[in-house]
Amino acid sequence: MTDIIKGVARDTVETHFTEAIANLKAGPARDPGEPVREGTTLTGERCRTLFRRQLDSRLLDIAARWLREKDEGFYTIGSAGHEGNAAVAAALRPTDPALLHYRSGAFYLTRSEQAGRLPEQGIRDVLLGLTTAADDPIAGGRHKVFGHPDLAVIPQTSTIASHLPRAVGVAFAVERARALDVQTKWPADAVVVCSFGDASTNHASALSGFNTAAYATYQGQSMPLLFVCEDNGIGISVRTPKGWVEAAARRPGIEYFSADGGDLAEAYDVAVRAAEHVREHRSPAFLHLSTVRLMGHAGSDVELAYRTQREIRADIERDPLLRTAKLLVEAGLENPENLLTMYESAREHVLRVAQETSRRPRLGSAKEVMAPIAPRNPELIAKISPMAASAQVRERAFAGTLPENDKPMTLSQAINRTLADALAVYPEMTVFGEDVAKKGGVYGVTRGLQKRFGPGRVFDTLLDEQAVFGLALGAGVSGMLPVPEIQYLAYVHNALDQIRGEAATLSFFSQGAYTNPMVVRVAGYSYQKGFGGHFHNDNSVTALRDIPGVVIASPARPDDASAMLRTCLAAARTSGAVCVFMEPIALYNTRDLFEEGDGGWLAPYAPPGRWSETHVPIGRARSYGDGRDLTIVTFGNGVRMSLRAAVRLTQEGYGCRVLDLRWLAPLPIEDLLRAAELTGSVLIADETRRTGGVSEGVMTELIDAGFTGRIARVTSCDSFVPLGAAADHVLLTEDEIEQAARKLLG
């Protein structure tokens, strides 16, 4: 094996490093306990330690490309040229939560050692990720990410800048939890660090992160967050204009620091000052590290297609690893011969470990791959869901008028009282979003909650859905229970990647070590009277339904809404579930079912003593009627329309039942099949669009399960929802449901 490793080819960067080391001239010996040079606080001993971690990071990049050539490694975006980020790790504590850029390899190895682990362990962590080994301690063979539950490193995927809103949320949670006297995963004086590249500063997610941090600070809120931009001047092949990063970084309330990231001593001194500023003032800072990018963007990148030989050579001359070696030699702490021996020994060791990890078992089945996606425990959810505050606490929360003693409620009122009950029992729960506090939401669903529970737990956010989701992601991963509100379903798409790329993937890429418990309340669907247009009447949930593991609850009635909201909160608390709670706007204040004044859409609020028996498990439908001729499968606004149509058909002698799906992900397949088999005929009444709508999923499930009866569907048109009466032409109607049912029955 040693012969194979010694034969691994060396590229220009490696050759230049070893040749340059041999030509270094040793200076007079310094005390390792003293500064490595005049004017710095970095001691010689610490410089030597950080050099080893920088060296290991460089060798991991070489190993990654060697493994790829052998088809035993699967990720070659490296950290070469960015090794100065070891200084940032050294300036922080191992308990400070970190969300790292994919070039922060030296940071990760330094953090691993800071936490008392052997250097070998950090190296092995990275190699197990590169080779997709099933015993990779963070992603378990699903991706190469920097992360570890024992190191406070929250894994991030390669999505550009998507982690910045979450980083803001983590910093917010550190301070908000302290104010609420709620325990989180982080120390009360923690500093959150978030690293990213210069090209990422242009992404909407990054801009949202910077703006939210500045906005909070501007209002006097604490935000202990250190942004670290590792600026190598190029994003794959696109150059970043000189001065642009600094211009983008300078914002109100965010202190700006800059350093040469290739000069370890300077990077360390400035990183220490930046970290101290954040820790002391509890306000954000931006640390701008100038770096170089060596060995291209990734192993497949041909730099000469967009850079000149001269430019590439200039970066090699600024190699941070070489500059740290020179620092040590000039301080008399190392000599060139020892460094070359150290390099060759470390190189052989890293490549040998790489060879070993490439032989580790990999994930062997779809079941293994998918295991961390949605590990819900229905029994535990059923046990937690009925939890209520004490009678005395509830009396205070409801000002003496308990909801179960009140009149039957609308959907809006039921959700409001359920949120209040949850806030009373879960001290870590917060409710937030645009207009939810004093106004109580556009539709009044959260009215009065801030007055009862205070602005620390019910508060308004700035108008930015990425920021709203980022706060939820940060609060959830910190151990709190966030319940953000998105005003309209159409607005979810403004920040969908915060659910798709961040929330949904975190458990998957950490094997459940990190989760995003949250219940996202969304006012959705169509049929509003007098207030319309596409952005207030979006009827598409397709983009949410295809995200693995995300729960989509869609209550239509007040009693279902209460029970299902408690289920979602319990699922979030017990298993870190990401739940989207879709609330039909048009049904918020609906009172009647069949005729004016019948109160058929109202429902009494169940007392806590009945919460166990009224519990609604995830993926369980609700059936109305016992007809044997036709099953109408529906959800949301379709439930009320279908019930009205079914009654008219029943009066004519047809036996109809209505199945309210209630859950759009996962679909209630068992209940669906049972109801379908009982009648042999199924009509799907779907208020979403014909293409990509819920009905396609329902039909597919029926066919896949071998249902041989008749199936038909009526849906809304493949159209955006227009303003006013024009909407009636493209939305599903009650008459269409009835006519389609007659056709099936006839």
N, C-alpha and C positions, 0 to 999 in steps of 0.2 A: 504493500500500500504506500509506503514511504517513497518508493521510486516513482510511482504514479503521481504523487503529490509534488515531488520535486520537479517533475516534468511539466507542471502547469505553466502555460505561457504567461509572460509578463508583458503588459502593455506599456505605452509610453509614460504614463503617469508613474507606474511602479519603477520603471527603469530610471527615470529622472530622479525619483526620491532616493534610491540607493546610491546613485552616482553622486548626488549632491551631498548626502550625508558624509560620504568618504572625504569630501573636500572641506568640511567644517573645521574651524580652528578653535581649540579649547581655550577658555579664559581662566582667570584666577578663581580658585574654588571658593564658593560661598557656603555658609551654613544652611543646610536644607530647611531649617526652621525659620530662616529669615526670608524677606522678599527675594524673588528670583531675579529681580533687577531693581534699580532705583525707581522710586515713584509709584510702585505697585503694592497692593496688599496681598497678591498671590505669592504664597511661599514656595520655595523650591520643592519641598516635599509634596505639596498639593499639585504643583505643576507636573511633577513626575507621574503622579497617580492619574491625572487627567490625560496626560500624553498616552498612557497605556490604554485608556478607554477610547481615545481618538484613534489609536493604532488598531485596536480591535474592530472598531467601526469600519475603518478602511478595508481591513482584511475580510470583513463580512461581505462587503461589496464585491471584492474579488471572488470570494467563494460563491456568491450568488450567480455570477456570470459563468463560472466554471460548472456549477450544477446545471445551469440552463443548457450549456453545450452538451452535457451528458444526458439531457432530458430527465434530470432528477430534481430540478428546481424550477420554480414557476413564477418568479418575481425578480426583476432586475432594476427597479427604480431604487437607486442607492443614495447614500449620504455623502459621497466623496466631494470634498470641498466645503462641506457644511459642518465639519467636525468641531468647529468653535462652539457649537451649541452645548458641548460638555460643560462649558463655563456657566451657562444658564442653569443647568441642573445643579452645579456646585453652589450657586448663589441662593438656591431654594432649599426647602426642607423636603425630606422624602414623603412627608404626609400632605404636601401641597398638591391638590388635584391638578393633573396635567392632561391636556388634550393636544396631541402631537402631530406635527407635519410629517409626511412620509420620508423626509430627509433628516429626521431628528434621531438618527441612530446612536450617536455619541451621547446625547442626552439620556436616552433609555438605558444604555450600559452604565452610565454614571449614576443614574437614579437607582438602578439595581444594586450597585455596590454600596451606595449610601444607606440602603435599607438593610445592610448587614449580610447580603448574599455574596457568594463567591463570584469573581469575575466570570468564571466558567458558566455559571447559571444564566447570566444575561446573554452570553454568546449563544448558548444552547437554545434559549427562548427564541431568538431571532432565526436561527437555522431551522428549527422545527417548523416555524412559520413558512420559511422559504421553500421547504420540501413538502409542505402540506401534510405533516405527520399528524396522526390522530391524537398523539399525546402532547401536541403543542399546548402550552398551559393557558393560552388565552382563546384563540379561535378554534382550537381542536381540529386543525386541518381544513378549515373553510376559507381562509384568506390569510395573507401576511399583513398583520397589523402590529403596531406597538401598543401593548396594553398588558396590564397585570393587576389583579385585585389587591395584591399585597403591596403594590408600589404606588397606588393612587393614580395610575395611568389608565385613563378611560380610552378604550380603543376607538380609532377613527378609520373610516375607509378612505379611498382616494378621491371621493367627491370633492371638487374644489371648493374650499372655504365653507363647506356646509356645517362644520363644527363650531364656527364662531358664534352664531346665535346661542348654541347650547352652552358655550363657555361663559357667555354673559349670564345665562340662566343659573349656572353653577355658582358664580360669584354672587349673584343676587340671593340665591338660596342660603349661602353661608351667612350672610348678614340678616336675612329675614328670619331664618331659624333661630338665630341668637336673640333677636328681638322678641320672638314668640316663645322663647324658652323651650324649643323643640330640638331633639337630638337629630343630628345628621351624621353622615359618614366622615365628615371632615372636622378638623379642629376649629374652634371658634375664631382663631386668629389666622386662619389659612389664607394663602394667596393662591389664586387660580392662574395657571399659566397656559397660554394657547399659542402654538407656533404654526406658521404658514409661510408660503413663498410670496415673492413680490408680485407675481402675476395674479395671485389670489386676491390681492387688495382691490382688484377691479370688479370682482364678482358681487352680485347683489347680496349674497349671504354675508360676505365680509362687510359690505357697506352697512347692512342692517346691524351687524354686531357692533361696529364702531359707533354708529349713530345711537343705538340703544344705550351703550355704555355712557356716551357723552350726555345723552338726554337725562339719564338717571342722575348722573353727577351734577348736572346743571340744576336739578331740582333738590339737590342736597341729600340724595340717597347714597349710601355707601356702596362701593363697587370694587372690591379687592381683586382686580384683574390685570394681569400682565400680558399684553399682546406682544408677541415676538415675531417680527418679520425677518426671515432669513433670505436676504436679498442678493441673489446671484445675477441679477440683471437680465434674465431671460426666462420666458415661459415656453418650454419646449423649443420653438424656433423664433418666437416673437419677442423682440427686445422691449424691455421696460425703459421708457425715457428717463434720462438722468434727472434726478431731483423729484421725480413723480411720487415715489413712496413717501418721502418726507412731507411733500405737499398734501398727500392723502391722509397722512397720520396726524397732522396738526389740527386738532379739533378742540372745541371748548371742553375743559375739564379733564383732558387726557394729557398727561405729562409726556413729553417726548425725550427719549434718550437715544444716542447713536454711538456705535462703536465699530471698529474694524473686527469683523468676526474671524479673520484669519490670525489676528494677534491675540493669543490666548489670555495674556495678562490684561490687555486693555478690555477685552470682552468680559473677563471676570470682574474687573473693577466696576465697569459700567453696569453690568448685570446685578451686582450687589447693590449699587445705589438705586437702581430701578426697583428691585425687589423690596428694599427697605422703604422706599417711598410708598409703594402700594400697601405694604404691611402696616406702616405707621399711620398713613393718612386714610386708608381704606378707600382709595380712589384709584382709577385706572391709569396705567402707563403704557406707552408704546416703546418697545425696545427694538431699534432698527440696527440689525447686524448686516454689514456688507460681507458677502461671501463670494466664492467662485463655485462654478459647477464643473466638476471633473468627470470624465468618462461618459459624457453625454447625459441626455435625459433618462435613458434606460438602455438596456443591452441591445435593443433593436434599433437604436437611434444612430443614424449616420450624420454626425455633426458637420462633416465637410459639405453637406448639401446646402447649408445655410450659414456656416462660419468659415472664416479663413484660417489657414494654418497659423498665421501670426496671432490671431485672437486666441486660438486654442492654446498655443504655446505661452502666451502671456498669462493665462489662467494657471497653467501648470507651474509657472515661476512663482505664483502666489499661493502655492499649496500650503494650507494651514498645518498639515501634519509636519511638513518640513520646517515651517516657521517655529513650531513648538520645539522640535528637536534642536533647532539652532539656539533657541532660548536656553535650553538645558545645557547645551555644550558651552555656550558663552558664559554661563554661570558656573562652569566647572563642576556641574552635578552629573554630567555624563561625558563620555568620550565617543568619538565616531565609531570605534571598533565595537564597543559595548552595544551601541544603538543598532548597529547592523546585525550583531549576533542576536539581540533581542527581537529584531524584526523577523529574521529568518526563523527563529524558534517559534515566535507567535504565529507566523504564516503557516508553518507546518502544522501547528496545533489546531488552528482554526479550520484548515482544509481537512485535517483528519476527522475532526468532529463533524464537519459538513458531510464527509463520506459516510460516517456512522449514522447521522440523522436521515440521510437519504434512504437508508434501509429500514427505517421505522415503519410500522404498519400505517396504512392510510384508511380513510373512511371507506367502508366496504358496501354500503347500501344506501338507498334513498332514506330509509328510516333513520339511519345514523346521521346522515347529513341534516335532516329536518328536525332532529330531536329538540334543539333549543328554541324552535320558532314559537311555539305556543304551548308551553308545558303547564297547562291549567289543571288544577285539582278541584273538580266539581264538588266533592264532599266538603273540602275546606271552605270553598266559596259559599256553599249553602250554610255552613256553620257561622261564618263571619257576617254574611249579608244581614241577618236579623239584629245585629248589634245596635243598641240604642243607648243614649245617655240616660242618666238617672232621672227619675221623675222630677226632682228639684231642678236639675239643669234644664230639662225640657220646659218646665214651667217658666223659667227665666227667659229661655230662648224664644218662646212664643208669647211672652208677655201675659201669661196666665190663660190664654185661649188656645188650648191644644187643638191641633188640626183635626184629630179624630172626633172631636166634639163639635166641629163646625159643620156647615152645610156641605152637601155634595159639591165637588170641585170640578173646575175645568182642567184641561191638560196643563195649561200654564200655571195655574195655582198648585196643582199636584207636584209639578217639578220644583216650584219654589219652596214648598213645605219640605219636600224630600231633601233638597239642598241644605235647608236649615237644620233638619234632623242630623244630616251627615256632618255638618260643621260642628254641631254640638257634641258629637261622639268622637270625631277624629281631629285632635288638636293640630295635626300636621297638614290638614287640608286647607287649600286656598282656592278661591274663585276669582278669576280675573279675565280681562279682555277689554275691548273697546266699549265704553259707555255702560259697563255692568254695575258700577258702584252707585253713585248718587242717583243717576237716572234709572238704574235698575234694568238696563238693557233696552234695546229698541222696542221690544214688545213687553217690557215690564216683568220678565220672568224672574229676574234677580232682585226685584224691588224690595227694599227694606233689609236686605241681608247685611249690607255694610253698616247700617245703623245698629243692628243687633250684635254683630261680631267684630266690628271695628275695621279700620282701613288697612290694618296689617294682614288681614285674611281675605278681605273682599276689596279689590282695587281696580282702577282703570289702568290700561296700558296705552302707549302711543299707538297711532294708527299704522300698524305694520304687522301683517300676519306672521312673517318670519320671526319677528321679535316675540310675538305671543307664543308661538310654538317653541322658540328658543328658551323662553322663561320656563315653560312647562318641562322641556327636556332636561334643563339644568336642575330644576326643583325635583323632578322625579328620580334622576340618577343619584341625587343627594340624599334621598330617603324621605322626601315629602310626598304629599298626595295632591298634585295639581289638577284643577278642573278649569281649563281655559275655555272661553267661549269664542267661537268664530261667528260673526254676525250673520253671514249668509253662506250657503253652500258654495256659491260661485267663488267666494273669497278664499276658500280652502286651496284652490288651484294656484293662488298667488304664492303659496309656500309649500306646495305638495311634497317637495323633496325633504322637508323637515320631518315628514312622517315616513315617506318611502325610503329615503337614504339614511336617516338618522334614527328615528324612533323604532322602526320595524327591524332594523338590522342589528341593533346593539346587543340584544340577547343572543342573536344568531352568531355574531362574531366574538362573543365573550363566553359562550356556553352557559349563559344565565348568570355569570358572575356580576354583570352589570345589567340593569333593566331600566325601563322608562315607564313606571306606573303613571298613567294619566287617563282621564276621561275627558275627551274633547267634545264639548257641547256645540252642536251646529244647528242653526235655524235653517231649515231646508225645504225643498220641494216647491210646488207651485200652488195655484188656485187662490192666491191672495186677492181680496176684493179692494179695488181702488188704490192699489200700490203694487206696481208690477214692473215689467221689463225683465230682461234676461238676468241681470245681476242680482235681482231680488227674487227671482223665480226659477232658479236653476233646478233641473230635474234629473241630473246625471250623477250617479254614484260609481260609475265604471272605474274611474281612476283610483278609487279607494278599495273596491272589491277585489282587485287583483294583487293587493299587497299582502304577502304571506304573514299570517299571524294576527293581523289587525281585526279586532272585533267591531262589527257595525250593528248597533242596536237601532231599531226603528219602531218605537212605540206609537200607537195611534190613539189609545185611550188613556185617561188619567190614571186608572188603577195599574195598568201595565207600565206606564211611565215610572211610577214610584218604585214598583218592584224591580223593574229592569235597571233603573239607575242605581239602586242599592246593589244589584248583582254586579254591575260594571265597577262600582267603587270597591267592592270586595275582591273582584278579580284583579284589579290594579294593585290592591294592597297585598294580596297573598302571592301573586305570581308575576307582578310587574306588567300586567296586560296593558296594551295600548288599545283603548276603546274609543270609538267615535259614536256619539249619542245623537242620532238624527231626529230632530224635533220638527214635525210638520207644522209650519207656520200657520197654514189655513185652519188648522184644528186647535190652535192655542186657546181660543176663546169660544169654540163651538159648544153649544149647550144641548141642542136638540138632535134627534136622530131621524124620526119619521115625519113629524109635523111640529109646527111652531108651539113651543111651550111644553113639550113632552119630557124635557130634561133627560132624554135618552143617552146623551153623550157625557153626562156628568157621572161622577162616581165618588162615594165616600172615601175618606182617607183612612186606611187601615191602621189601627193602633199597634204599637210594637209587639203586643202579645200575639198578633196574628201574622207577623212578618214571616215567620218560618213556614206557615201553611200556604202563604201567598207568594213564596219565593219563586222566581222565574229563572230556571237554569239557562245558561247560554246555549242557544241552538234548540230551544223548545218553542213550538208554535202554539197558537190558540185557535180552537175550533168553535164555530158558532153553528147551531142547528144539527139535526140528525138525518137530513135527507139522504136518499139512496140513489138519486138520479144524476146529480151533478155536484162536483166540488169546484168552487171558485177560489182560486189561490191568489192572494193579494197581500198588500201591506200599505202602511201610511194612509194617505187620503183615499186609496182604493178600498180600504176596509169599510168606511162609512158608505161609499157609493155602492159597493157590492152587497152590503147588508140590505140596503134599500131595494136594490134590484131583486135580491133573493126573496124578499118578503112578497113582492108583487108576483113573482113566479110561483111561490108557494100557494098564494091565494088562488092561483089558476090550477092547482093540483100537482104541480111539479115538486119533487123532493130535493131541495138544494141545501148544501152546507157551505159555509165560508171558512176558509183557513187563512188566518192572519199569520204570515211568516214570522213577524216580530223581529227576527234576526236575519240580516242580509249577508252576514259573514260571521261565523259559518252558517250556511243555510240549514234549517231544521229538516234534514233529509228523512229521518225515520218518521216524523209526523207527516211529512209531505207524502211519502209512499203509502202510509196507512190510510190517509184521507183519500188518496187517489184510488186505491184498491176498493174502498168501500162503495164507490159509485161507478168506477170504470170509465168515467168521463171527467176531464179536467179542463177548466177554462182559467187561464192566467190573466188577471187584470193588473196590468203593470203601468204605473204612471210615468216611469222613466222611458227613455227612447227605445225605438224598435231595434236599432242596431247597437249592440253593446249593453243593452239594458238588462235588468234583473231577470226578465222572462227567459232570456237565452240560457242563463244558468239553471233556472228551474226546469226547463224542458230537457236540457242535457242530463240533469240528475235523474229525471224520470226515465229517459231512454236508456241511460247507462245501467239503471237498476233493473231493466227488463220489463218495464211497464208496457203492456200491450193494448191498453185502452185508448180512447180517443183523446187527443190533446189539441187545444186551440189557444190562441192568445189575442188579446187586444192591448194596445200600447199607445203611448203618445207618439207623435211623429218624430222623424229624425230632423228636428228643427230646434233652433234656439227659441226661447219663449218671448214673444213680442209683447208690446205694451197694450193694455186695454182689452177690448172685446176680441181683438185679433187672436188672442191666446186661446180662445174657445175652439178655434179651427185646428189647432195642433196638439192640444192636450186631450188625454183620455177623458171620456165623458161617461156619465151614468147610463145614458141611453145606449152608448156603444157596448157597454158591458151587458146590458139586458138583451140587446139584439144578438150579440154573439152567443149568449147563453141559449136563447131560443133556437138558434141555428143548430147548436150541439144537441139540444134536447129533441129537436124535431127530426 
